[in-house]
Amino acid sequence: MRITVRELQNPKEFESAEEVQMSAWGMGPRGAAPKEVMIAINDNGGLVLGAFDGKKMVGFALTLVGHMEGEVYMYSHMTGVVKEYQSRGVGYLIKQKQRELSLKRGFTFIAWTFDPIIARNAYFNFNKLGVVARNYLVDYYGPMNDSINAGWPTDRFLCEWFIEPAKLKTIKSYSRAPLRDAPVLIDKRGSGQEALCRDWRIDIGAERALVDIPSDVVALKLKHPEEGRRWREATREIFKAYFAAGYSAVALLEKEDGLQYLLTKAELPPNIFAGHR
């Protein structure tokens, strides 16, 4: 498999990007960003990328120019890969091309949202790319009808990817810090289970803290919807409290039975999204 990533060039390719969206998220045509909108974004400062296996488009990214509190940045609204090419490194190639072209245009960071308790997305964003998050958006998109989000509050991290090499290296170093004094705020009950322990508490006096997430919350909410909702509500309460107190999620750590976020007061640029809804 030899994947190339480049900017889209003609209306037919933008039509193919609609099909990629439907495959990646299991959505109908009405949920996909239409080619006319993508063309307008691409021709007015935005960036629409396609990943190609030969002539076949297998992934895409839709990126807009954002402006907040006097800062101009790139906002990555959608990045998706067709079902049969997922977990094969295509998404990583797309994001690296997005970073390369954004740096060439003079941008220093890229922002986007994702569901913080979908483990595969969290692992990709934190461990593969090196993002941080310090803003939590409750039910950001409202109800959605695709196969991933249907029947589920669309809570999101608004994450930031500081793409300059020196800053990215510093952020990635947080995952290697000793954690002997970091309390576990929330964790699973028993090895390999998705049920929450019920004895967690918020303590914003700690220097650092750890927060477990389920290994597959999408499957959990289908089989045990009440337990899935408990994960949503508990992590929402924790992240909102810690972010309001000045903490950031700076790393996603691997452990024997899953993943856990590391929260700490990191030295980061000013939080221009602090007033975001």
C-alpha positions in Angstrom: 0.0 0.0 0.0 1.5 3.3 -1.1 -0.6 6.3 0.1 -0.1 9.8 -1.2 -1.7 12.8 0.5 -2.3 16.1 -1.4 -4.8 18.9 -1.8 -7.9 18.2 -3.8 -7.9 19.5 -7.3 -11.3 19.3 -9.1 -15.1 18.9 -8.4 -14.9 15.1 -8.9 -12.4 14.7 -6.1 -14.5 16.8 -3.8 -17.5 14.5 -4.6 -15.3 11.5 -3.7 -14.6 13.3 -0.3 -18.3 13.1 0.4 -18.2 9.3 -0.1 -15.2 9.0 2.2 -17.2 10.9 4.9 -20.1 8.5 4.6 -17.9 5.5 4.9 -15.7 6.8 7.8 -18.6 7.8 10.1 -21.4 5.5 8.9 -23.5 8.6 8.0 -26.0 9.3 5.3 -25.6 11.9 2.5 -27.3 14.6 4.5 -24.6 14.4 7.2 -21.6 14.8 4.9 -20.0 18.2 4.1 -21.1 18.8 0.5 -18.6 19.4 -2.3 -19.7 23.0 -2.8 -18.9 23.9 0.8 -15.6 22.1 0.7 -14.6 23.9 -2.6 -15.5 27.2 -1.1 -13.4 26.5 2.0 -10.5 25.3 0.0 -10.5 28.3 -2.3 -10.7 30.9 0.6 -7.8 30.1 2.8 -8.9 26.6 4.0 -7.3 23.3 3.2 -9.0 20.1 1.9 -6.7 17.1 1.7 -7.2 13.7 0.1 -5.3 10.5 0.8 -5.1 8.3 -2.3 -4.2 4.6 -2.9 -3.5 5.0 -6.6 -6.5 6.8 -7.9 -8.8 5.8 -5.1 -9.5 8.3 -2.4 -9.3 6.5 1.0 -9.2 9.4 3.4 -9.6 13.2 3.6 -9.3 16.2 6.0 -11.3 19.4 5.9 -9.5 22.3 7.6 -10.7 25.9 8.0 -9.0 29.1 9.1 -10.0 30.1 12.7 -9.7 33.4 14.5 -10.1 33.8 18.3 -8.8 36.5 20.7 -6.5 38.0 18.1 -5.0 34.6 17.2 -5.2 33.0 13.7 -5.0 29.2 13.5 -6.1 26.2 11.5 -9.2 24.4 12.6 -9.4 20.8 11.5 -13.2 20.2 11.3 -13.1 16.6 9.9 -10.4 13.9 9.3 -11.7 10.5 8.2 -10.6 7.3 6.6 -12.9 4.8 4.8 -13.7 1.7 6.8 -11.4 -0.8 5.0 -8.4 1.5 5.4 -8.8 2.3 9.0 -6.0 1.4 11.5 -3.5 1.3 8.7 -1.7 4.6 9.3 -3.6 6.6 6.7 -5.0 9.1 9.3 -1.5 9.8 10.5 -0.2 10.5 7.0 -3.1 13.0 6.5 -2.4 14.8 9.8 1.4 15.0 9.0 0.6 16.6 5.6 -1.9 19.0 7.3 0.9 19.9 9.8 3.5 20.4 7.0 1.2 22.7 4.9 0.0 24.6 7.9 3.6 25.4 9.0 4.4 26.5 5.4 1.5 29.0 5.7 2.8 30.4 8.9 0.4 28.8 11.4 1.7 27.6 14.8 -1.1 25.3 15.9 -4.1 23.4 14.7 -7.3 22.9 16.8 -10.1 20.4 16.5 -12.7 18.5 18.7 -13.0 14.9 19.5 -14.9 12.7 22.0 -12.5 12.3 24.9 -13.7 8.8 26.0 -13.5 7.1 22.6 -10.2 5.4 23.2 -9.0 4.9 19.7 -9.4 8.7 18.9 -7.8 9.7 22.2 -4.8 7.4 21.6 -4.3 8.7 18.1 -4.5 12.4 19.1 -2.4 12.2 22.2 0.1 9.4 21.6 0.5 9.6 17.8 0.3 13.4 17.4 1.0 15.0 20.7 -2.1 17.2 21.3 -3.2 18.8 24.6 -6.7 19.6 25.8 -7.9 22.2 28.3 -11.4 23.0 27.1 -14.5 20.8 27.5 -17.6 21.3 25.4 -20.8 19.7 26.6 -23.1 18.2 23.9 -21.3 20.4 21.4 -23.1 19.3 18.2 -26.4 18.3 19.8 -28.0 15.1 18.6 -26.2 13.3 15.7 -27.5 10.3 13.8 -24.3 8.6 12.6 -23.3 5.1 13.7 -20.8 6.4 16.3 -22.7 9.3 18.0 -26.4 8.3 17.7 -28.2 8.4 21.1 -25.2 9.9 22.9 -24.4 13.4 24.2 -21.8 14.8 21.9 -19.3 16.0 24.5 -15.9 17.0 23.1 -12.4 18.0 24.0 -11.3 21.1 22.1 -7.7 20.0 21.6 -4.7 22.0 20.5 -1.8 20.6 18.4 1.2 22.9 18.7 3.0 22.0 15.5 6.3 23.8 15.8 9.0 21.2 16.5 10.3 22.6 19.8 6.9 23.0 21.3 5.7 19.6 20.2 8.8 18.0 21.7 8.2 19.7 25.1 4.6 18.5 25.2 5.4 14.9 24.3 7.9 14.9 27.2 5.0 15.0 29.7 4.1 11.4 29.1 7.6 10.4 30.4 7.3 12.2 33.8 7.4 10.1 37.0 3.8 9.5 38.4 4.4 8.2 41.9 2.4 11.0 43.5 -0.4 11.2 41.0 -3.7 10.0 42.4 -6.1 8.0 40.2 -9.3 10.0 40.1 -11.5 7.5 38.3 -10.8 3.9 37.2 -12.4 0.7 36.2 -13.8 -1.9 38.6 -11.7 -5.0 38.2 -9.4 -6.2 35.5 -10.7 -5.8 32.0 -14.1 -4.5 33.0 -15.8 -1.3 31.9 -17.7 -0.6 35.0 -16.7 2.5 37.0 -15.4 2.4 40.6 -17.8 4.5 42.7 -15.4 5.9 45.2 -13.7 8.5 43.1 -13.5 12.2 44.1 -12.3 15.5 42.7 -9.2 17.0 44.4 -7.8 20.0 42.6 -5.0 20.3 45.2 -3.0 17.6 43.5 -0.1 18.4 41.3 -1.2 15.8 38.8 -4.0 13.3 38.5 -5.0 10.3 36.3 -8.4 9.5 34.7 -9.2 6.1 33.2 -11.4 5.8 30.1 -13.2 2.7 28.8 -11.4 0.6 26.2 -14.5 0.8 23.8 -17.2 3.1 25.0 -19.0 2.8 21.6 -19.6 -0.9 22.2 -20.3 -0.3 25.9 -23.1 2.1 25.3 -24.8 -0.3 22.9 -24.6 -3.3 25.4 -24.9 -1.4 28.7 -26.2 2.1 28.0 -26.5 3.1 31.6 -22.9 2.3 32.3 -21.9 4.2 29.2 -23.8 7.2 30.4 -22.2 7.0 33.8 -18.8 7.2 32.1 -19.9 10.2 30.2 -21.3 12.0 33.2 -18.4 11.2 35.5 -15.6 12.2 33.1 -17.5 15.3 32.2 -17.7 16.4 35.8 -14.0 15.7 36.3 -12.6 17.3 33.2 -14.8 20.4 33.6 -13.6 20.9 37.2 -9.9 20.4 36.5 -9.9 22.5 33.3 -11.6 25.3 35.2 -8.9 25.1 37.8 -6.1 25.5 35.2 -5.2 21.9 34.5 -4.7 20.4 31.1 -4.8 16.9 29.7 -1.3 16.5 28.4 -0.8 12.8 27.8 -2.7 9.5 27.5 -0.8 6.8 29.3 -1.0 3.1 28.5 -1.5 0.6 31.4 -2.2 -3.1 31.6 -6.0 -2.9 31.2 -6.5 0.3 29.2 -5.7 4.0 29.0 -5.7 6.9 31.4 -5.3 10.7 30.9 -2.7 12.6 32.7 -3.9 16.0 34.0 -1.5 18.6 35.2 -0.8 22.4 35.2 1.3 22.6 32.1 3.2 25.6 30.7 1.3 26.3 27.6 0.5 29.4 25.5 -2.5 31.5 26.7 -5.8 29.7 26.4 -7.6 31.6 23.7 -10.6 29.2 23.9 -11.3 29.8 27.6 -14.5 31.7 26.8 -15.7 29.1 24.2 -19.1 27.7 24.9 
